[in-house]
Amino acid sequence: MDIISVKNLTKKFGDFIAVDDISFTVQKGEIFAFLGPNGAGKSTTIKMLTTILKPTSGEVSLDGHDPSHDALQARKSFGIVFQDPSLDDELTAYENIEFHGVLYGVPRETGRERSEQLLKIVELWDRKDELVKNFSGGMKRRLEIARGLLHHPKILFLDEPTQGLDPQTRNHIWSYIQNLNREEGITIFFTTHYMEEAEKVAQRVDVIDHGKIVAEGTPEELKKKTNAASLEEAFLSLTGHDIRDESASGADHMRTMGRAWGRR
Amino acid sequence: MQAIYIIWLRQLKRYLRSKSRIVGSLGQPLLFLVALGFGLGPIFQKAGGGNYLDFLAPGVIAMGILFTALFSGVEIIWDRQFGFLKETLVAPVSRLKIMIGRTLGGATVAMIQGVVVFILAFLIGFRPEYLTFGTFLLALVFMFLIAVLFTALGTAIASQLDDMQGFQLIMNFVVMPLFFLSGALFPTEGLPSGIALIVKIDPLSYGVDGLRHALTGMSSFGFGTDLLVLSLITGFLLFLGSYLFSKIQI
């Protein structure tokens, strides 16, 4: 059964086409990797799937709900760890987690148990009462992941969740996520630049480049198709060796969107 | 309900933790009270206006609330830039509830600010004979209305802005005119007709007038008019703010 289905999805910012007529599906209970170089359209797609950006055209269904028309119902079906920071610096680590738990209706007792478990996994339990503004970049990242895993939705979006983390932490986090997937049947939709990570955990992969989907299949199928020894080689042969521009920062992006709005 | 509560609580915690913001935002009202209250007091008295500090203090209290409330609404821009806004916008909580939580939080903070300015004024000599516990409660009602009105206005404006560049613009073209043209500093009787008209359009005029009536018994529009106009505009801005907030994209 398809829990995510995307048909002819397009997003334009002014003249720039960030996502160009893509279609794909994700099955219930699957671990799905959405791979692509910087600026390929990954985050824009995730934003449209998670109700915070309206598509220019196309259809999306999340657990049977359309994120642009039935946003509240769609929001009940997923959780997300964003690529860029989304913590409140003026709150403590624990307060950030607590805030999330209340918004997502996690029962108090469950919330308390899971917070402790998750904060221990990301090794922040000892510092849970410190203000987030005193945390390093890596600590903030770990806290975001712990917070994102606090409630157990049907679909979990992870946008470059392990960016900048050491291998130990990455391992812990991925085994926790795989466990969630196995035990509770949570569908995982993630992006990453660590190809070995995708090769290890993803059951199916879509590769997006310049706003279009260029390949789709299991990691094995993609390797076979491109005659590559690893997913990384397959990825490079699919998307080329050119270095892409860094994706625009949040503020740049907002400016672009501001212009796009102005034109309408 | 719990979602509204936790959003309200967050606003309150953020306010109480920013000591510099609290102290900083008390400096300006204090300066107005001391410099204008004592500086213009003798002239006001000679012109037959009575005690200027009594006249001025409700205006400065309203100013404290206006600044804090609008700032609380505008905080959405910060939340957007620091990314926290996303966290609330993807949560399975209706935008209306988020807006209510934020507005109540901002309004609570602004009311605290108003009460603190009242205490400051009291300390430097604002003790109208009219004031009783009952009229103080009525003053709190007006403080609340002013606070909600301008938090909602701040939210509505901030929903349309992407970054802090526009903030200075808001200060110069919204906040300052609202304050200076509200009858907070001068009596609204006998003004040139152009200014008199602007004063009548400025929603803060009714807040100041209502507050002044509650604290000192002086009023130019009448207590009923103040309450009615203030409630209507507050209702409208809450509606507008909620609508614009619900349209935010990241």
Chai-1 contact restraints between the chains, C-beta under 6 A:
chainA,res_idxA,chainB,res_idxB,connection_type,confidence,min_distance_angstrom,max_distance_angstrom,comment,restraint_id
A,T50,B,V90,contact,1.0,0.0,6.0,A-B,restraint_1
A,I52,B,L89,contact,1.0,0.0,6.0,A-B,restraint_2
A,I52,B,I250,contact,1.0,0.0,6.0,A-B,restraint_3
A,L53,B,Q249,contact,1.0,0.0,6.0,A-B,restraint_4
A,L72,B,S94,contact,1.0,0.0,6.0,A-B,restraint_5
A,R75,B,P92,contact,1.0,0.0,6.0,A-B,restraint_6
A,K76,B,P92,contact,1.0,0.0,6.0,A-B,restraint_7
A,I80,B,V90,contact,1.0,0.0,6.0,A-B,restraint_8
A,F82,B,K86,contact,1.0,0.0,6.0,A-B,restraint_9
A,D84,B,G83,contact,1.0,0.0,6.0,A-B,restraint_10
A,P85,B,G83,contact,1.0,0.0,6.0,A-B,restraint_11
A,S86,B,G83,contact,1.0,0.0,6.0,A-B,restraint_12
A,S86,B,F84,contact,1.0,0.0,6.0,A-B,restraint_13
A,S86,B,K86,contact,1.0,0.0,6.0,A-B,restraint_14
A,S86,B,E87,contact,1.0,0.0,6.0,A-B,restraint_15
A,D88,B,F84,contact,1.0,0.0,6.0,A-B,restraint_16
A,E90,B,R14,contact,1.0,0.0,6.0,A-B,restraint_17
A,E90,B,R17,contact,1.0,0.0,6.0,A-B,restraint_18
A,F99,B,I6,contact,1.0,0.0,6.0,A-B,restraint_19
A,V102,B,Q2,contact,1.0,0.0,6.0,A-B,restraint_20
A,V102,B,I6,contact,1.0,0.0,6.0,A-B,restraint_21
A,L103,B,A3,contact,1.0,0.0,6.0,A-B,restraint_22
A,L103,B,A91,contact,1.0,0.0,6.0,A-B,restraint_23
A,L103,B,V93,contact,1.0,0.0,6.0,A-B,restraint_24
A,A251,B,D163,contact,1.0,0.0,6.0,A-B,restraint_25
A,M254,B,D162,contact,1.0,0.0,6.0,A-B,restraint_26
A,G258,B,D162,contact,1.0,0.0,6.0,A-B,restraint_27
